[in-house]
Amino acid sequence: MICVRVVETNEFERVYNLTVAGEHEYFANGVLVSNCDAGRYGFAALTHYLTQLPGDRPVPGTRAAFQLEEAKIEQELDKREARLDALAEQDELAEEYRHSGEYEWQ
């Protein structure tokens, strides 16, 4: 057994991910190593997640998702403003009708 220690550094070094077809573990220079498929597994998980999204919905947390949410909020605000305008117009018409003398208020 080989004792391994962790060395933390802020420097970047080129590393390699060697794989042996059909083998998950193998010996390299007398050391038992295993294939690292983290990138492939991560990509597969992301692909699966993206295929589960209904329709053309953007990935949550992305700029496109925020823009879509912003557009929905804007549409809702426009609808509410239109409703308020319609109510104000009704109030104005009721006021005009009341002052026209055509209707007697009780």
Contacts in CASP RR format, 6 or more apart in sequence:
PFRMAT RR
TARGET T0000
AUTHOR 0000-0000-0000
METHOD contacts of the structure
MODEL  1
MICVRVVETNEFERVYNLTVAGEHEYFANGVLVSNCDAGRYGFAALTHYL
TQLPGDRPVPGTRAAFQLEEAKIEQELDKREARLDALAEQDELAEEYRHS
GEYEWQ
2 31 0 8 1.000
17 35 0 8 1.000
17 36 0 8 1.000
18 28 0 8 1.000
18 33 0 8 1.000
18 35 0 8 1.000
19 35 0 8 1.000
19 37 0 8 1.000
20 26 0 8 1.000
20 35 0 8 1.000
23 35 0 8 1.000
24 34 0 8 1.000
24 35 0 8 1.000
25 32 0 8 1.000
25 33 0 8 1.000
25 34 0 8 1.000
25 35 0 8 1.000
26 32 0 8 1.000
26 33 0 8 1.000
26 34 0 8 1.000
27 33 0 8 1.000
49 59 0 8 1.000
50 59 0 8 1.000
53 59 0 8 1.000
57 65 0 8 1.000
57 68 0 8 1.000
58 64 0 8 1.000
58 65 0 8 1.000
58 68 0 8 1.000
59 65 0 8 1.000
97 103 0 8 1.000
98 105 0 8 1.000
END
